[in-house]
Amino acid sequence: MAFSPTGSFSWEEYLKETGGVAAPKNAFKQPLTFPPNEFKNAMKLEAADPRNLTSTCIATVVGMLGPRLRLRLDGSDDKNDFWRLCDSGDLHPIGHCEKDGGLLQPPLGFRMNPSCWPQYLQKTLNGAEIAPDRCFKTEPVTPRDNFFEVGMKLEAVDRKNPHLICPATVGAVNKDQIHVTFDGWRGAFDYWCRYDSRDIFPMGWCAHSGHPLQPPGMKGQRTQSECCANRISFSGLVPSKPEKTKPHKEASSTGPGTPVHPPVASGAPSALAAPVVQPASTGGSSSVSPRAAGDVGSAGSTPVTNALTLSEPDSSAPNSTTGERTLCIYVNTSCKCSSLLELRKVAQLPVQFGPSSINRVLREGIQALVDCARQGKNVFDLLTGGSGKVIITGTLASSVMRKLTPSCQLHPLPPMSSKPSSRLRNRNQRDTAPSAKALSDVGLANRRTTRRSSTTELRPKVADPGHWGIEEVVRHIGEADPALLPHTDLFRKHEIDGKALLLLSSDMMMKYMGLKLGPALKLCHVIEKLKTRK
């Protein structure tokens, strides 16, 4: 690894070792000379709520690293702290919102009764240290175009550990988006962002600004048990005959994995492509590239596999003991999907679901397929009911359909090679029959229509609504009034759990969640019934 005699990371040595090329400084929305950070701990300022960008809140500086600030919204807890650069455009001095005719709002998940907010605000600002105007700098100009290229090196914020900035590589470029892959890690920390994101910096930015730079990960060789993927069957959505896979090309030696943009998979209604974890040719880096179900053309060509392989990235640091497994589904939004799905809606899907928990990724992925259907009933008929934790809903003119998917199990796959031995092929053939049967149990076929009168089996198991999670809140709202189902995604978006639900009022739902008066009043009625039950 490239370390100087003093023990610090050396970009110059690292580029020589990896053969990498630094991204040009004019590609970043960062000043060439960073202004001094004049903020101090405990100073108060105005900042946009990162979970509800339409709200301006009071924030307190609780930490600093070079030009970066760790902020905490007053009225929130330390679980929702976030980081901003001192020249960020969404930071303002106290009084800026009022001058623009706005009102300071309580943060999402305000721990007190919302009616107490004016008194709380007055008490918070009374005697507090207010950040002076000189602390706020002008945000730099946005680059006129995306100048990034695959393989370029940069420094990037680790969004799962936002206090860290690490060496990274541009793994892919798609219009105004770039894929940031962290050197020496297995892909769980990688993400897509705009080319003008303030979370990416030119090589050497940390050294010049006084911010610590986390060295690349020291990832060792992966064992067979680590080189596994989670296989979830979508039988019924795609033909049953598997397609022969082609050998993968060797990964590039210019840095960590270069995720190819989701490939084309036609002939099936699913627009989801699966990533394959693959060792890279350079030490300490990995390649994560989505693999299509097959290179097929239009209808009538070779059918694709009936199993969707999802990546299982290493979602924690090497020394972490949490053991939580995460998945990521890549979406090919330009695929030639079958007539079951509406092409326009498929094109509007995100480029990936996850990385996140298995249940969350499955719910978002399968629900996206149902929502993209030309006729929701046709795709919903292909889903199989089960006893899992993922709930899929579909709305028709006269009824609301709801279905629990089967429980999901993880099936390890053998390491991939371009030419598997005959012994390995024979073993895989012997394992095909039981694996196919196990996967078919996880498939999605056999519709079960559920009306309001038959939803008691899906009611939350936790008696106290204040202890409900987000999904239990969404489930209860859909059961209490099926007409509110189209609005339940707002509760997921704003991460409203049971405790936050009981604090909502009609004004808050209309102002912060964008609901109209009718749905807001219906939701208030549901909440009041919960309070009386509690």
ChimeraX attribute file (.defattr): number of C-alpha atoms within 10 A of each C-alpha:
attribute: neighborCount
match mode: 1-to-1
recipient: residues
	/A:1	15
	/A:2	18
	/A:3	14
	/A:4	12
	/A:5	8
	/A:6	7
	/A:7	8
	/A:8	14
	/A:9	20
	/A:10	17
	/A:11	20
	/A:12	15
	/A:13	14
	/A:14	16
	/A:15	16
	/A:16	11
	/A:17	13
	/A:18	16
	/A:19	12
	/A:20	18
	/A:21	18
	/A:22	18
	/A:23	22
	/A:24	15
	/A:25	17
	/A:26	17
	/A:27	18
	/A:28	26
	/A:29	21
	/A:30	24
	/A:31	14
	/A:32	12
	/A:33	9
	/A:34	16
	/A:35	15
	/A:36	13
	/A:37	20
	/A:38	13
	/A:39	22
	/A:40	17
	/A:41	15
	/A:42	17
	/A:43	16
	/A:44	27
	/A:45	26
	/A:46	22
	/A:47	26
	/A:48	21
	/A:49	22
	/A:50	17
	/A:51	14
	/A:52	14
	/A:53	12
	/A:54	13
	/A:55	20
	/A:56	24
	/A:57	24
	/A:58	25
	/A:59	25
	/A:60	24
	/A:61	20
	/A:62	17
	/A:63	17
	/A:64	20
	/A:65	17
	/A:66	17
	/A:67	19
	/A:68	19
	/A:69	24
	/A:70	20
	/A:71	25
	/A:72	25
	/A:73	27
	/A:74	19
	/A:75	19
	/A:76	17
	/A:77	12
	/A:78	11
	/A:79	7
	/A:80	14
	/A:81	18
	/A:82	16
	/A:83	20
	/A:84	19
	/A:85	21
	/A:86	25
	/A:87	23
	/A:88	17
	/A:89	15
	/A:90	16
	/A:91	21
	/A:92	23
	/A:93	18
	/A:94	21
	/A:95	13
	/A:96	16
	/A:97	17
	/A:98	10
	/A:99	9
	/A:100	8
	/A:101	7
	/A:102	12
	/A:103	14
	/A:104	20
	/A:105	19
	/A:106	24
	/A:107	23
	/A:108	21
	/A:109	21
	/A:110	17
	/A:111	15
	/A:112	14
	/A:113	10
	/A:114	17
	/A:115	10
	/A:116	10
	/A:117	17
	/A:118	13
	/A:119	9
	/A:120	16
	/A:121	17
	/A:122	10
	/A:123	11
	/A:124	14
	/A:125	14
	/A:126	10
	/A:127	8
	/A:128	12
	/A:129	14
	/A:130	18
	/A:131	22
	/A:132	15
	/A:133	11
	/A:134	10
	/A:135	17
	/A:136	20
	/A:137	19
	/A:138	10
	/A:139	16
	/A:140	16
	/A:141	11
	/A:142	14
	/A:143	15
	/A:144	10
	/A:145	13
	/A:146	18
	/A:147	15
	/A:148	21
	/A:149	16
	/A:150	19
	/A:151	25
	/A:152	19
	/A:153	29
	/A:154	26
	/A:155	24
	/A:156	27
	/A:157	23
	/A:158	22
	/A:159	14
	/A:160	12
	/A:161	10
	/A:162	15
	/A:163	19
	/A:164	16
	/A:165	23
	/A:166	20
	/A:167	28
	/A:168	29
	/A:169	29
	/A:170	24
	/A:171	29
	/A:172	21
	/A:173	24
	/A:174	13
	/A:175	9
	/A:176	13
	/A:177	16
	/A:178	23
	/A:179	23
	/A:180	31
	/A:181	34
	/A:182	32
	/A:183	25
	/A:184	22
	/A:185	27
	/A:186	27
	/A:187	27
	/A:188	23
	/A:189	20
	/A:190	24
	/A:191	17
	/A:192	17
	/A:193	16
	/A:194	16
	/A:195	24
	/A:196	21
	/A:197	15
	/A:198	17
	/A:199	21
	/A:200	24
	/A:201	26
	/A:202	21
	/A:203	22
	/A:204	16
	/A:205	22
	/A:206	20
	/A:207	14
	/A:208	11
	/A:209	17
	/A:210	11
	/A:211	17
	/A:212	17
	/A:213	19
	/A:214	18
	/A:215	20
	/A:216	19
	/A:217	18
	/A:218	14
	/A:219	16
	/A:220	12
	/A:221	11
	/A:222	11
	/A:223	9
	/A:224	12
	/A:225	11
	/A:226	16
	/A:227	19
	/A:228	21
	/A:229	23
	/A:230	20
	/A:231	22
	/A:232	22
	/A:233	22
	/A:234	24
	/A:235	22
	/A:236	20
	/A:237	21
	/A:238	21
	/A:239	17
	/A:240	14
	/A:241	12
	/A:242	15
	/A:243	16
	/A:244	12
	/A:245	14
	/A:246	10
	/A:247	10
	/A:248	13
	/A:249	7
	/A:250	12
	/A:251	20
	/A:252	15
	/A:253	17
	/A:254	22
	/A:255	32
	/A:256	32
	/A:257	34
	/A:258	26
	/A:259	25
	/A:260	17
	/A:261	19
	/A:262	24
	/A:263	23
	/A:264	22
	/A:265	27
	/A:266	26
	/A:267	25
	/A:268	26
	/A:269	24
	/A:270	28
	/A:271	31
	/A:272	33
	/A:273	29
	/A:274	25
	/A:275	27
	/A:276	23
	/A:277	26
	/A:278	21
	/A:279	22
	/A:280	20
	/A:281	17
	/A:282	18
	/A:283	18
	/A:284	20
	/A:285	26
	/A:286	26
	/A:287	27
	/A:288	25
	/A:289	25
	/A:290	26
	/A:291	27
	/A:292	26
	/A:293	29
	/A:294	21
	/A:295	19
	/A:296	19
	/A:297	15
	/A:298	14
	/A:299	14
	/A:300	8
	/A:301	11
	/A:302	18
	/A:303	22
	/A:304	23
	/A:305	22
	/A:306	24
	/A:307	23
	/A:308	22
	/A:309	25
	/A:310	26
	/A:311	27
	/A:312	28
	/A:313	26
	/A:314	18
	/A:315	22
	/A:316	18
	/A:317	15
	/A:318	12
	/A:319	6
	/A:320	9
	/A:321	8
	/A:322	9
	/A:323	9
	/A:324	12
	/A:325	16
	/A:326	22
	/A:327	25
	/A:328	26
	/A:329	26
	/A:330	26
	/A:331	28
	/A:332	27
	/A:333	24
	/A:334	18
	/A:335	23
	/A:336	22
	/A:337	22
	/A:338	18
	/A:339	14
	/A:340	19
	/A:341	24
	/A:342	17
	/A:343	20
	/A:344	11
	/A:345	15
	/A:346	25
	/A:347	16
	/A:348	11
	/A:349	19
	/A:350	12
	/A:351	17
	/A:352	20
	/A:353	20
	/A:354	19
	/A:355	23
	/A:356	19
	/A:357	15
	/A:358	21
	/A:359	18
	/A:360	17
	/A:361	21
	/A:362	24
	/A:363	18
	/A:364	16
	/A:365	23
	/A:366	23
	/A:367	17
	/A:368	20
	/A:369	23
	/A:370	24
	/A:371	20
	/A:372	24
	/A:373	20
	/A:374	15
	/A:375	15
	/A:376	19
	/A:377	16
	/A:378	14
	/A:379	24
	/A:380	28
	/A:381	15
	/A:382	18
	/A:383	26
	/A:384	22
	/A:385	21
	/A:386	17
	/A:387	12
	/A:388	14
	/A:389	16
	/A:390	22
	/A:391	22
	/A:392	20
	/A:393	21
	/A:394	20
	/A:395	18
	/A:396	10
	/A:397	5
	/A:398	7
	/A:399	14
	/A:400	18
	/A:401	20
	/A:402	24
	/A:403	22
	/A:404	19
	/A:405	24
	/A:406	19
	/A:407	14
	/A:408	22
	/A:409	13
	/A:410	13
	/A:411	14
	/A:412	14
	/A:413	16
	/A:414	14
	/A:415	17
	/A:416	16
	/A:417	10
	/A:418	11
	/A:419	10
	/A:420	10
	/A:421	10
	/A:422	9
	/A:423	9
	/A:424	12
	/A:425	12
	/A:426	11
	/A:427	11
	/A:428	14
	/A:429	10
	/A:430	11
	/A:431	11
	/A:432	12
	/A:433	11
	/A:434	10
	/A:435	13
	/A:436	14
	/A:437	11
	/A:438	16
	/A:439	20
	/A:440	19
	/A:441	17
	/A:442	24
	/A:443	25
	/A:444	23
	/A:445	20
	/A:446	13
	/A:447	18
	/A:448	15
	/A:449	16
	/A:450	16
	/A:451	15
	/A:452	15
	/A:453	7
	/A:454	10
	/A:455	15
	/A:456	11
	/A:457	7
	/A:458	15
	/A:459	14
	/A:460	16
	/A:461	10
	/A:462	11
	/A:463	11
	/A:464	14
	/A:465	23
	/A:466	18
	/A:467	13
	/A:468	21
	/A:469	17
	/A:470	19
	/A:471	21
	/A:472	19
	/A:473	26
	/A:474	22
	/A:475	18
	/A:476	22
	/A:477	21
	/A:478	21
	/A:479	23
	/A:480	18
	/A:481	13
	/A:482	16
	/A:483	15
	/A:484	16
	/A:485	19
	/A:486	12
	/A:487	18
	/A:488	16
	/A:489	11
	/A:490	15
	/A:491	18
	/A:492	14
	/A:493	12
	/A:494	16
	/A:495	18
	/A:496	22
	/A:497	21
	/A:498	20
	/A:499	18
	/A:500	22
	/A:501	21
	/A:502	18
	/A:503	18
	/A:504	18
	/A:505	17
	/A:506	18
	/A:507	15
	/A:508	14
	/A:509	19
	/A:510	16
	/A:511	12
	/A:512	15
	/A:513	17
	/A:514	13
	/A:515	17
	/A:516	13
	/A:517	13
	/A:518	11
	/A:519	16
	/A:520	22
	/A:521	17
	/A:522	17
	/A:523	22
	/A:524	18
	/A:525	14
	/A:526	16
	/A:527	20
	/A:528	14
	/A:529	12
	/A:530	16
	/A:531	13
	/A:532	7
	/A:533	10
	/A:534	10
